[in-house]
Amino acid sequence: MKDLIIIGAGPAGLSAAIYGIRAGLDLLMIERFSPGGQVMNTHEVENYPGFVDPVKGWELMSAMENQARRLGAEIINGEAGAIIKDKEKNVFSISLSNGKSLIARSVILACGSANQKLNIPGEQEFTGKGVSYCATCDGAFFKDKVTAVIGGGNTALEEALFLTRFASKVYLVHRRYEFRGEKILQQRILANNKIEPIYDTIITSIEGKEKVTKAILKNKSTNEKKDLLLDGVFIFVGYSPNTAFLPEELLNTRKEVIIDKNLQTKIHGIFAAGDMRENSKRQIVMAAADGATAAMNAYDYLQEMG
Ligand SMILES: Cc1cc2nc3c(=O)[nH]c(=O)nc-3n(C[C@H](O)[C@H](O)[C@H](O)COP(=O)(O)OP(=O)(O)OC[C@H]3O[C@@H](n4cnc5c(N)ncnc54)[C@H](O)[C@@H]3O)c2cc1C
């Protein structure tokens, strides 16, 4: 039996492992793909402290993984499923996709989230070459460039406003006549002369050579198509936390894990860190901080349990 099992080996999980091991916990990590999480698909990271120049996503995560392994972290390959608590013994049984199960005295969930895709031609091909799902991360690469934001919810509106710090022009393409985001954000959007809303319109493809050069838009009422020349397309059409395997009682309406101020879930002894938890800012540095906090609180919990 382990003191702690960490599910997910992205920035939150790896940081939890580093702190957990240094606190003397006997722990194990479970990762369904290879370690590193979403950052492995990120071309360059410019906002993680400690790097003067942008660092490649895979380089940053290899360093985190190697650091965790050097300290003694063991990462097994597998997909975690149901977690069952034995209330008498205060231990958790975690089932894996291969039919086996693992036992631990505490659990940290660090499973991240996935951005919803448009699934249009060019989207995948140009991801990291003009297509982005994070203006906070990539906005600075679009200084004085023409961009489009796709979406109409709070995230799309916030990210469009953020992009105006860098881009010379931000088209805000929304499939309806009205944005879904908060009124105050809508007012800021309409007051910003760098932003041009394009309503009742969908994007049907993204084109370019080495990088994005244009998007093809289609008006939903008239079916009329037009080319929009631009350098970047930022897609904010929703995201899904990787929480499908968790019981409903742990989740809010957006399917994020509900946590208290110690990052503990509604089940005593299970903690959640990073992108999958409610109110996450979905950034590497925050995920890493969450992982450290969750590990320290798991340590305190285990001390209390004796
Ligand atoms: C394209 C892109 C660019 C980005 N750029 C930046 C940037 O420049 N700067 C920045 O700060 N942030 C950036 N982000 C956001 C950043 O990647 C996330 O905030 C961060 O990775 C969250 O870390 P995490 O550990 O919570 O989750 P993740 O990185 O998603 O890691 C979760 C891990 O859990 C695993 N997992 C999930 N479910 C299970 C299961 N049931 N069993 C076992 N394993 C499981 C997954 O395979 C994954 O490896 C970017 C995101 C994207 C998509």
The ligand as a Gaussian input file, in Angstrom:
#p B3LYP/6-31G(d) Opt

LIG

0 1
 C       -1.718000      24.522000     -26.821000
 C       -1.534000      24.926000     -25.381000
 C       -0.548000      25.837000     -25.069000
 C       -0.359000      26.210000     -23.741000
 N        0.648000      27.097000     -23.445000
 C        0.863000      27.454000     -22.165000
 C        1.898000      28.394000     -21.834000
 O        2.627000      28.878000     -22.708000
 N        2.034000      28.726000     -20.530000
 C        1.222000      28.230000     -19.534000
 O        1.428000      28.567000     -18.362000
 N        0.246000      27.341000     -19.817000
 C        0.047000      26.957000     -21.099000
 N       -0.969000      26.086000     -21.399000
 C       -1.796000      25.551000     -20.293000
 C       -1.043000      24.418000     -19.553000
 O       -0.636000      23.467000     -20.503000
 C       -1.931000      23.798000     -18.500000
 O       -2.388000      24.796000     -17.604000
 C       -1.173000      22.741000     -17.693000
 O       -0.626000      21.751000     -18.544000
 C       -2.088000      22.077000     -16.676000
 O       -1.365000      21.104000     -15.997000
 P       -2.100000      19.862000     -15.304000
 O       -1.018000      19.058000     -14.693000
 O       -3.200000      20.349000     -14.465000
 O       -2.802000      19.061000     -16.498000
 P       -2.242000      18.404000     -17.843000
 O       -1.063000      19.119000     -18.354000
 O       -3.430000      18.294000     -18.721000
 O       -1.790000      16.948000     -17.384000
 C       -2.735000      16.001000     -16.962000
 C       -2.191000      14.614000     -17.206000
 O       -3.109000      13.656000     -16.631000
 C       -3.220000      12.553000     -17.508000
 N       -4.503000      11.881000     -17.238000
 C       -5.747000      12.389000     -17.438000
 N       -6.680000      11.506000     -17.022000
 C       -6.013000      10.413000     -16.576000
 C       -6.435000       9.164000     -16.023000
 N       -7.733000       8.851000     -15.840000
 N       -5.473000       8.278000     -15.663000
 C       -4.150000       8.548000     -15.835000
 N       -3.705000       9.719000     -16.359000
 C       -4.619000      10.646000     -16.715000
 C       -3.135000      13.171000     -18.894000
 O       -2.751000      12.215000     -19.864000
 C       -2.080000      14.261000     -18.684000
 O       -0.780000      13.792000     -18.963000
 C       -1.175000      25.669000     -22.712000
 C       -2.170000      24.740000     -23.043000
 C       -2.345000      24.365000     -24.350000
 C       -3.401000      23.346000     -24.687000

